[in-house]
Every structure is written in structure tokens, then in C-alpha cells.
Amino acid sequence: MKTELDRNKSYWRANLKIVSCLMVVWFFCSFGFGIIFSDTLDQFRVGGFKLGFWFAQQGSIYIFIVLVFAYIHLMNKLDRKYAKIEKKD
């Protein structure tokens, strides 16, 4: 049977894995699409703007918002798994 310390370590390891994965996605979308691949993406247009420019100005912000909601969903799921739900007064 796992001790409380082992459960806490497992919880934080899973938490860091979630955060790391989401940060990699955000880095790839903001830095990769907005800077590195912008010349390639500029061949396509979104709302009259080149796609590389759009990602640099708007797309990375939208991706960030989606990642915030993904983080909320994944952390709620993790909290339920480890029964770490806070008690409401």
C-alpha cells in the first residue's frame, strides 16, 4: 500500500508531466509557428493575413487560452484520481 508521501510524489510527478507537455505545445505553437515556420505558413491566409503573421500576433494567444482550459480539465481529472479535491466551506 502506498504511503501518503508516495501518493504526493506521484501526484506532483503527474502534475509536472502535464505542465511540461502543455508548455512544449505552447512553445512549439508560439515560437515554432510564429517565428521558425512563419515563412512556410505565410503561403496560407487567415482572414486576409498571412498564417505565419497571424500565429505570431493572434494564434499563440488562442492556443494559450485553449491550453489553460486543457490544464483545468487535466488537473481536475488528476485531482479526482488522487482525491485532492478541496472541501468547500
N, C-alpha and C positions, 0 to 999 in steps of 0.2 A: 504494500500500500504506500502511495506517495505521501511524503510529509508536506507540510504547509510550505516549507522552503522550496521543495522540488516543484510544487504547483506554481509558486510565484516565479521561479526561474523559467518554467515552461511558458507561463503567461507572457512574461516580458520578452522572451525569445520570439514568440509568435508575434507579439506587438512590433518588435523591431523588424521582423521579416516583412510585415505588412507595410510599415513606414518606408522601408528600403525599396520595396518593389514599386510603391506609388511614387517615390522620389525619382527613381530611374525612369519611369514613364514620363513624369513631368519634365525631367531634364532632356530626355530624348525629344519630346514634343516641342519644348520651348527653344532649346539650343540647337537640336538637330534640324527640325523643320524650319525654324525661324532664321537660322544662320548657315549651317553647313549645307543643307539640301535646298536652300532657298532658290538657287539658280535653276535647279531641276524642276522645282514646284512652280516656278514662275511661268511655265508653259501653260498652266491651267489658270482659270479665273474664277473668282467667287465674288458675286455682286459687282462686277466690273473691275475688281482689284486682282492683281497677281496673287496666286496662292501663297507664295513664299512671303510676300509682304503682309498678307492677311494673317498668316500664322505668327509673324513677328509682332504684329500690332494687336490682334484680337484673339486668334486661335489659342495661343498659350493661356490666355486668361480663361477662356471657356473650358479648356482642358483642366485647368486648376480647379474650377468650380465643380466639374464632374468628379475629379479626384477627391475633393472634400466630401461629397456625398458618398462616394465609394468607401472612403475611410470610415465615415459614420456607420455605414451598413456593416462593414467588415468588423469594426470594433464592437458593435452591438452583438454580432454573432459570436465573437470571441468571448465577450463578457458573459453571454449566456452559457457558453461551453464551460467556462471556469467559474460560473456562478458569482461573478463580481459585480452584480447589479447593485447600485446604490439604493439604500432604503430612503423612500420619500417620507418626510415628516408630516 
